Amino acid sequence: MDFKTKLHDCRQSIEGAIDRLMPPADRRPRRLHEAMRYSMESGGKRLRPVLLMAAAELDGPAHDPLPSAVAVECIHSYSLIHDDLPCMDDGDLRRGKPSCHRQYDEATAVLAGDALNTQAFLLLARHYRDHTALAVELIEDLATAAGSERLVGGQTEDIEAERSGRCEAEQLDFIHRNKTAALISAALTMGGRLSRGGGSGVEILREIGAHLGIAYQIIDDVLDATGDTGTLGKTAGADLAADKATFVQLHGVEASREKAKQHTGEALRFCGDLPGDPAFLCQLIRSLEFRIQ
């Protein structure tokens, strides 16, 4: 099976799992569950759940990875809902559609994000309850990545840098490593724990995720500066307009592309140390460097 076919099939499995594992849209309170599904079903690359699936398949999954894949996407979607709020980035578009607070209202968007956050951990507790040690490890991976020192901490420093109008390279690195790379690393380590090899490649996967996450965010910064709204599915140039701290702002487009290439190369180098067959994961990593959205 070629890469594009396998990637398509993987995404289709994830879409099906989202539909099965999320509360029905007509469940009371209906507006809340509609908003949760609106954000979860609005498309996107499904990068984090796909990475989890790729890591689980290195030497074959020992446990069903789909509940974990959906849990990771719940955290990602909640973070996007809150990131788009008027008190944060005030984004009008997300994945080519009105952002959650534009489609519904601000209060509903806040609550939908809150509910997706807790839904993630409910999925992990419920679907791996017969494997206690594994469930604890999965919950710890995801909670650490989403917590005050990582995803939320990175968002906090991003806001502080924007308000101050100053951002040094060290602070920007902290923002990238935590706001973006932490959840990407968690997706990979969680997938590794679900594979037949268990925890044998977890630390390597963590390193891959760190480099891949930084490369991914740098390319995102480049696309914001050089892309168009129709292609990106969100407002192009929003970071520049808001004077947000980005790698492009500090170093320029060409230096940013070179830095993304270096981190991609490091991620691929670590793939050589993984157990099992990392071919699909390596192809996925390579494809992200040259994405257009």
C-alpha positions in Angstrom: 0.0 0.0 0.0 1.4 3.4 -1.0 1.8 6.3 1.5 -1.2 8.4 0.2 -3.6 5.4 0.3 -2.4 4.4 3.8 -2.7 8.0 5.1 -6.2 8.3 3.6 -7.3 5.0 5.2 -5.8 6.0 8.5 -7.7 9.3 8.5 -10.9 7.6 7.5 -10.5 5.2 10.6 -10.0 8.3 12.8 -13.1 10.0 11.4 -15.2 6.9 12.0 -13.9 6.7 15.6 -14.7 10.3 16.2 -18.3 9.7 15.1 -18.6 6.6 17.3 -16.9 7.9 20.4 -18.2 11.4 20.7 -21.5 12.1 22.5 -24.4 12.4 19.9 -25.3 15.9 18.7 -28.8 15.5 19.9 -27.9 14.5 23.5 -29.0 17.0 26.1 -27.7 19.8 26.3 -28.0 19.7 22.6 -26.3 23.0 21.8 -23.2 22.0 23.7 -22.9 18.6 22.0 -23.5 20.2 18.6 -20.7 22.6 19.2 -18.3 19.8 20.4 -19.0 17.8 17.2 -18.9 20.9 15.0 -15.3 21.5 16.1 -14.3 17.8 16.1 -15.8 17.1 12.7 -14.6 20.2 10.9 -11.9 18.3 9.1 -8.2 19.2 9.3 -5.2 17.0 8.7 -5.7 14.9 11.9 -1.9 15.0 12.3 -1.8 14.1 16.0 -4.1 11.1 15.8 -2.4 9.9 12.6 1.0 10.2 14.4 -0.4 8.1 17.3 -1.6 5.5 14.9 1.7 5.4 13.0 3.6 4.9 16.3 1.2 2.2 17.4 1.9 0.3 14.2 5.7 0.3 14.4 5.6 -3.3 15.4 1.8 -3.7 15.4 -0.7 -2.4 18.0 -1.3 -4.5 21.1 -4.3 -2.4 22.1 -6.9 -0.5 20.0 -5.2 2.9 19.3 -8.4 4.7 18.1 -9.8 5.8 21.5 -6.4 7.3 22.3 -6.3 8.9 18.8 -9.7 10.6 19.4 -8.6 11.6 22.9 -5.6 13.5 21.5 -7.8 15.1 18.9 -10.2 16.2 21.6 -7.4 18.1 23.4 -6.2 19.6 20.1 -9.7 20.7 19.2 -10.3 22.2 22.6 -7.1 24.2 22.4 -8.1 25.6 19.0 -11.5 26.6 20.2 -10.0 28.5 23.1 -7.2 29.9 20.9 -9.8 31.4 18.6 -11.7 33.2 21.4 -11.9 37.0 21.4 -9.8 37.1 24.6 -7.1 35.1 22.8 -6.4 35.4 19.1 -10.0 36.4 18.1 -10.0 34.1 15.1 -12.9 34.2 12.7 -12.0 31.1 10.7 -10.8 27.6 11.6 -10.3 24.8 9.0 -12.1 26.9 6.4 -15.3 27.3 8.5 -16.4 29.9 11.1 -14.6 29.3 14.4 -16.7 27.8 17.2 -17.6 31.1 18.9 -18.6 32.6 15.6 -20.8 29.6 14.6 -22.4 29.5 18.1 -21.4 32.1 20.7 -18.6 32.8 23.0 -20.0 31.1 26.1 -20.9 27.9 24.2 -17.4 27.8 22.7 -15.8 28.1 26.1 -18.0 25.2 27.4 -17.4 23.1 24.3 -13.7 23.4 24.8 -14.0 22.5 28.5 -16.1 19.5 27.6 -13.7 18.3 25.0 -10.8 18.6 27.5 -12.6 16.3 30.0 -13.9 14.0 27.2 -10.3 13.1 26.3 -9.5 11.6 29.7 -12.9 9.9 29.9 -12.0 8.1 26.7 -8.7 6.9 28.1 -10.1 5.8 31.4 -13.1 4.0 29.9 -11.4 2.2 27.0 -8.2 1.0 28.8 -9.7 0.3 32.2 -8.8 -3.4 31.9 -5.1 -2.4 31.5 -4.6 -0.2 34.5 -0.8 0.5 34.1 -1.3 1.4 30.5 -4.3 3.6 31.2 -2.3 5.5 33.8 0.7 6.0 31.4 -1.6 7.3 28.6 -3.4 9.7 31.0 -0.1 11.0 32.3 1.3 11.5 28.8 -1.7 13.5 27.7 -2.3 15.4 30.9 1.4 16.4 31.1 1.4 17.6 27.5 -1.9 19.6 28.0 -1.0 21.1 31.4 0.3 24.3 32.8 3.9 23.7 32.0 3.4 22.6 28.4 0.4 23.4 26.1 -1.3 25.9 28.4 2.0 27.3 29.6 3.1 27.8 26.0 -0.1 29.6 25.2 0.4 31.8 28.3 3.9 32.9 27.3 2.6 33.5 23.7 0.0 35.9 25.1 2.6 37.6 27.3 5.0 38.1 24.4 2.2 39.6 22.3 1.2 42.0 25.1 4.7 43.1 25.8 5.7 43.5 22.1 9.0 41.7 22.8 10.0 38.1 22.3 13.5 36.8 22.4 14.6 33.5 20.7 14.7 31.6 24.0 11.1 32.5 24.8 9.9 31.7 21.3 11.6 28.3 21.6 9.7 27.7 24.9 6.4 28.6 23.2 7.0 26.3 20.2 8.2 23.4 22.4 5.2 23.6 24.6 2.3 25.1 22.8 2.8 22.9 19.7 5.5 20.2 20.2 4.3 18.8 23.5 1.0 17.4 22.2 2.8 16.0 19.1 5.3 14.3 21.3 2.4 12.9 23.5 0.7 11.5 20.5 3.8 9.6 19.5 4.6 8.3 23.0 1.0 7.2 23.5 1.1 5.3 20.2 4.3 3.7 21.3 2.8 2.5 24.5 -0.1 0.9 22.6 2.2 -1.1 20.3 3.4 -4.6 20.9 6.8 -3.2 21.9 5.2 -1.3 24.7 7.5 1.3 26.1 10.6 0.2 24.3 10.7 3.2 21.9 8.9 5.8 24.0 11.9 8.0 24.7 13.0 8.0 21.1 9.4 8.9 20.0 9.5 11.7 22.5 12.6 13.2 20.8 11.1 12.7 17.4 8.0 14.6 18.6 10.0 17.5 20.0 11.9 18.0 16.7 8.8 17.4 14.5 6.7 19.8 16.6 9.1 22.6 16.3 9.5 22.0 12.5 5.7 21.9 12.2 5.2 25.2 14.0 8.0 27.0 12.0 6.3 25.9 8.7 3.0 27.1 10.1 4.6 30.5 10.8 6.0 30.5 7.2 2.6 29.6 5.7 0.9 32.4 7.8 3.4 34.9 6.3 3.3 33.6 2.7 0.0 31.7 2.2 -3.6 32.8 1.4 -6.7 32.5 3.5 -8.4 30.1 1.1 -5.6 27.7 1.1 -4.9 27.9 4.8 -8.5 27.6 6.0 -7.8 30.4 8.5 -7.0 34.1 8.1 -3.7 34.5 6.4 -1.3 37.1 7.9 -3.1 37.0 11.2 0.1 36.6 13.2 1.7 39.6 11.5 -1.4 41.7 11.9 -1.5 40.9 15.7 2.3 41.4 15.9 2.6 37.9 17.3 5.9 36.3 18.1 6.8 33.9 15.3 10.0 32.4 13.9 9.5 34.3 10.7 9.3 37.6 12.6 12.6 36.9 14.3 14.6 35.3 11.6 12.8 35.8 8.2 11.3 33.3 5.8 14.4 31.6 4.3 16.1 31.1 7.7 12.9 29.7 9.0 12.6 27.2 6.2 16.2 26.1 6.8 15.5 25.6 10.6 12.4 23.6 9.8 14.5 21.4 7.5 17.1 20.8 10.2 14.5 19.8 12.8 12.8 17.5 10.2 16.2 15.9 9.6 16.8 15.3 13.3 13.3 13.7 13.6 14.1 11.4 10.8 17.5 10.5 12.3 15.9 9.4 15.5 13.4 7.3 13.5 16.4 5.0 12.6 16.6 4.0 16.2 13.0 2.9 16.5 11.9 -0.7 16.9 9.8 -2.2 14.2 9.1 -0.6 10.8 9.1 3.2 10.8 8.6 3.6 7.0 5.1 5.1 7.3 6.1 7.5 10.1 9.2 8.6 8.2 7.1 9.4 5.1 4.6 11.3 7.2 7.4 13.4 8.7 8.9 14.2 5.3 5.5 15.2 3.9 4.9 17.8 6.6 8.0 19.8 5.7 6.5 20.6 2.2 2.8 20.9 3.1 0.9 23.9 1.8 -1.6 24.2 4.7 
